Amino acid sequence: MPSPLPFRLDATQRARQLAQFNRRPEITWFGFEGAFEEPGSAIIRLTRIHDGVIGGGGAAAINGGVVAAGFDAAFVLAGLGHYDTPVVVTLEVSVRFLQLASAARAPVFRGHVVRSARAFAFVEGVLHARDDPELVFAAANGMVAPGR
């Protein structure tokens, strides 16, 4: 996986972006919470596991739609670290499911921009166990763009 591009926005700008991102209703409904990690990663944690996020595989695994939503959130947040705009939109997300994402392992989404231009950015990410970053449940790539 290519290295993350360093954030374009400074820490103060990213703090503003992060605060508005974490207040979004869809982010709070899923139980997601975002964070920035230097040099250029967006982190999405599941802060609470509720019945709406459990599904796939029947066991206590995160539903595949929630996995896709988590990557979407990570990619949008990564874009917010690069574009000084209140809205970043997803143009494409492609998810590769590698194994069931055990809710007990507190999955963490990690996304970052790998290539960017003024009008769009290519993003990549993984979903891994919080206690073992080498245990990867899914990988994804896509494109995001600053909202107009």
C-alpha positions in Angstrom: 0.0 0.0 0.0 1.4 3.4 -0.9 2.4 5.8 1.9 -0.1 8.4 3.0 0.4 11.9 1.6 1.0 14.3 4.5 -2.0 16.5 5.3 -2.2 19.8 3.4 -4.2 21.5 6.2 -2.4 22.6 9.4 -3.4 21.3 12.8 -5.8 24.2 13.6 -7.7 23.7 10.3 -7.8 19.9 10.8 -9.2 20.4 14.3 -12.0 22.5 12.9 -12.7 19.9 10.2 -12.7 17.1 12.7 -15.1 18.8 15.1 -17.7 19.3 12.4 -17.2 15.8 11.0 -17.7 14.1 14.4 -21.0 16.1 14.9 -22.5 14.7 11.7 -25.7 12.7 12.4 -24.7 9.7 10.3 -21.3 9.5 12.1 -22.9 9.5 15.5 -25.7 7.1 14.5 -23.1 4.5 13.4 -21.1 5.1 16.6 -18.1 6.3 14.6 -15.6 8.7 15.9 -12.9 10.2 13.7 -9.3 11.3 14.5 -6.3 12.5 12.5 -3.0 10.8 12.9 0.2 12.2 11.4 1.5 12.3 8.8 -1.7 11.7 6.9 -4.0 9.0 8.2 -7.7 9.4 9.1 -8.8 7.0 11.8 -12.5 5.9 12.4 -13.2 4.0 15.6 -16.5 2.3 16.5 -17.2 3.8 19.9 -20.2 1.7 20.5 -21.5 -1.5 19.1 -25.3 -1.6 18.7 -27.7 -3.9 17.0 -27.7 -1.7 13.9 -24.1 -2.5 13.1 -24.0 -6.2 13.8 -24.9 -8.6 11.0 -22.6 -10.2 8.6 -21.9 -13.9 9.2 -24.5 -14.2 11.9 -22.0 -14.1 14.7 -20.9 -10.9 16.4 -19.4 -9.5 13.2 -19.8 -6.0 11.8 -22.3 -5.9 9.0 -20.8 -5.5 5.5 -22.8 -2.3 4.8 -21.4 -0.8 8.0 -17.9 -1.8 6.9 -18.5 0.1 3.6 -19.8 3.1 5.5 -16.8 3.0 7.8 -14.5 3.2 4.8 -16.6 6.0 3.3 -16.2 7.9 6.6 -12.5 7.3 6.7 -12.0 8.4 3.2 -14.1 11.6 3.6 -12.2 12.4 6.8 -8.9 11.9 5.0 -10.1 14.3 2.3 -11.1 16.8 4.9 -7.4 16.8 6.0 -6.4 17.9 2.5 -9.2 20.2 1.3 -10.2 23.4 3.0 -13.9 22.9 2.4 -16.7 21.9 4.8 -17.8 19.0 2.5 -15.9 16.2 0.9 -17.9 13.8 -1.3 -17.2 10.2 -2.1 -16.9 9.5 -5.8 -16.1 5.8 -5.5 -15.5 3.1 -2.9 -14.4 -0.5 -3.6 -14.2 -2.8 -0.6 -12.5 -6.2 -0.5 -13.7 -8.3 2.5 -10.9 -10.6 3.7 -12.6 -12.1 6.8 -15.4 -11.4 9.2 -14.8 -8.3 11.2 -15.2 -9.4 14.8 -16.9 -6.7 16.9 -15.1 -8.1 19.9 -11.8 -7.0 18.3 -12.9 -3.4 18.2 -12.2 -2.8 14.5 -10.5 0.4 13.4 -10.7 2.0 10.0 -7.6 3.7 8.7 -7.7 5.7 5.5 -5.4 8.1 3.7 -4.9 10.0 0.5 -2.3 8.4 -1.8 -2.6 10.8 -4.7 -4.4 14.1 -5.1 -5.2 16.9 -7.4 -7.3 20.1 -7.0 -10.6 18.4 -8.0 -10.2 14.9 -6.5 -8.0 12.5 -4.5 -7.4 8.8 -4.6 -7.7 7.1 -1.2 -6.9 3.7 0.3 -7.5 2.1 3.6 -7.8 -1.0 5.8 -10.1 -2.2 8.6 -8.0 -3.9 11.3 -8.3 -5.1 14.9 -7.6 -2.3 17.4 -5.3 -4.6 19.4 -3.5 -6.1 16.4 -3.0 -3.8 13.3 -1.7 -6.9 11.5 -5.1 -8.6 11.7 -6.8 -7.0 8.7 -10.5 -7.7 8.1 -11.0 -5.7 4.9 -9.2 -3.3 2.5 -10.6 -0.6 0.3 -9.8 2.1 -2.2 -11.7 4.9 -3.8 -11.9 8.5 -4.8 -13.1 11.6 -3.0 -13.5 15.2 -4.0 -14.1 18.6 -2.3 -17.8 19.6 -2.3 -18.8 22.5 -4.4 
